[in-house]
Amino acid sequence: MQLESVPHWYYKYGSKLGIYRTSAEILNVTVAEVDDETLQQTGCLVIRVVGDSLIMHGFGRSHSCELVPVSDGAFTCKFENTDLDGSIHFGLTDNASYVFFYTCWDDHLASWGVLTTSQEISAKQDLVKKIHKHAKEIGRAHV
């Protein structure tokens, strides 16, 4: 699936680490400054892929990073504001409405998330189960 083929992706479901780090990058603050109350200020994060750029929107702001291919379909993305690097690996997808990804951060932590074409997936319990099973299978089940 070409990520560019979808005008925007919603990033509302994933590990706390990934959502906190992405939010900190957009807000230009440290991860320690992001809390649950901060996250409730945005309905969800919106991700667009335009060419080689990953553009993240949320909190009335946007931020982009360059996607650099590394190997096996993985990309690196430098988070300038929080000075974090990570390899993003895209995996499980239905080629229409969702893409599962995980990030291996340079500080040896990992996170995972799901980009969807609709804002809610909680009603799709079969999809939620499939995502949790996949995360657990690849060792990324922590939240």
BELLINRA-V867780 format. One record per residue. N is the residue number from 1. D_FIRST is the distance of its C-alpha to the first C-alpha in Angstrom with 2 decimals. Layout:
n: (N;N)
d_first: (D_FIRST;D_FIRST)
//
This chain:
n: (1;2;3;4;5;6;7;8;9;10;11;12;13;14;15;16;17;18;19;20;21;22;23;24;25;26;27;28;29;30;31;32;33;34;35;36;37;38;39;40;41;42;43;44;45;46;47;48;49;50;51;52;53;54;55;56;57;58;59;60;61;62;63;64;65;66;67;68;69;70;71;72;73;74;75;76;77;78;79;80;81;82;83;84;85;86;87;88;89;90;91;92;93;94;95;96;97;98;99;100;101;102;103;104;105;106;107;108;109;110;111;112;113;114;115;116;117;118;119;120;121;122;123;124;125;126;127;128;129;130;131;132;133;134;135;136;137;138;139;140;141;142;143)
d_first: (0.00;3.77;6.15;8.73;7.87;9.50;13.14;13.77;12.89;15.86;16.86;19.75;19.35;19.77;22.56;25.46;25.36;21.91;22.72;26.18;25.16;22.61;25.34;27.96;26.05;25.68;29.32;30.63;32.56;32.82;30.97;34.47;34.89;31.99;33.07;32.14;34.12;32.16;28.85;30.34;30.88;27.29;25.58;22.32;20.51;18.00;15.35;14.08;12.34;14.36;14.38;15.32;16.50;15.58;17.91;19.31;21.54;24.16;27.95;28.39;27.11;24.13;23.40;20.95;20.30;19.08;16.06;17.49;15.68;17.96;16.97;14.69;11.57;13.72;14.95;18.33;19.18;22.89;24.23;27.26;29.23;29.29;29.30;26.61;24.06;21.24;18.51;15.23;13.21;9.80;9.97;10.33;7.89;8.60;5.28;7.75;10.06;9.77;8.58;11.57;12.71;16.12;18.31;21.20;23.76;26.44;29.10;27.94;26.61;23.17;21.27;18.22;16.46;14.00;12.22;12.61;12.84;16.48;19.21;20.43;19.14;22.64;23.51;20.78;22.71;20.87;17.62;19.82;21.45;18.29;17.15;20.72;20.98;17.92;19.31;22.67;21.59;20.29;23.32;21.88;23.53;25.99;25.83)
//
